[in-house]
Amino acid sequence: MPDTLMDPADPRYAAALAEGKRAMTPTDATEADRIIRLAVEMRSKQKLFFSTKARDALDASKKLEREFDAAASAYLHPPAQGDLI
């Protein structure tokens, strides 16, 4: 998972790339935003289930939980592409 969104004009950017590191791209930032939105939606469905005990709320919550887990895992553990900046 990249930990910083760097400007390619920043001299540290080229140095980091030369070391085999990778910066957070706008695509990474968009994916992080999607994962956060999934988490918020999942928590909303969980709260709904706990307040209503409705089966459909539980099913929706579990579906979102699986999606969140898969997306977060893929984001945090991408295929090896060098160290991160």
N, C-alpha and C positions, 0 to 999 in steps of 0.2 A: 504494500500500500504506500503510495507516494505520500510524503508528509508536508510538502510545500508546493504551491503553485508559483513557479518562477517565470520571470520574463526572459525570453530568449535573448534580449538585448543586454541582460545582466552578465558581466564577465564571468561570474561564478557558474552560470549556466553551462557555458562551453567547457569550463574546467571540469565540472561534474560529469558531463557527458564523456569527456576524454578519459575519465576514471571508470567509465562503464556504469555510472549511476543513471537514474532516470528521474525526471521531474514529473510532478503532477500535471497532467494535461487537462484542458477543458473537458475532455471526455471523462476523465477520472472524477472531476468535480461534479459533473452531471450524474454519474453513477452513484457517488456518495449522496447526492441530494435524493436520488430515487430510493436508496436504501433507507435514508432517514424518513422519507414519506411512508415507506412500507411499514417501518417500525411504529410510526404514529397511528397509522390505520389499524395495525395489528393490536396495539394497546387499546384503541377505541372499541374494537370488537371483543377483546377480552373483558373489558369493563362492562360492556353490554351483557355478555354471557354471565358474569358474576352477579349482575343485578337482576337478570331475568331467568337464568338457568335454561334458556331456550336452546333447543338442539341446533337450530339453524345458526344461531349466534356462535355456538361452539364450533360448528363445522367451518364457518367463515373465518373464525379466529385461527383454527388449526391450519387452514389453507394458507392464510397470510403468514403464519409462523414458518411453514415450510418454505415459502417463497423468500421470506426474510433471511432465514438460515442459509439457504443456498446462495443468495446474492451477497450476503456479508462474507461468507466463507470464500467465495470466488474473488471478492474484492480484496480481502485481507491476505489471501494466499494465491496470488496469480502465478502463472507459469514463470519459472526463473527468467528474469530479464536483466539481471545485474542488481547492484545495490541501489537503494533509493536515495534521493537527495534529501 
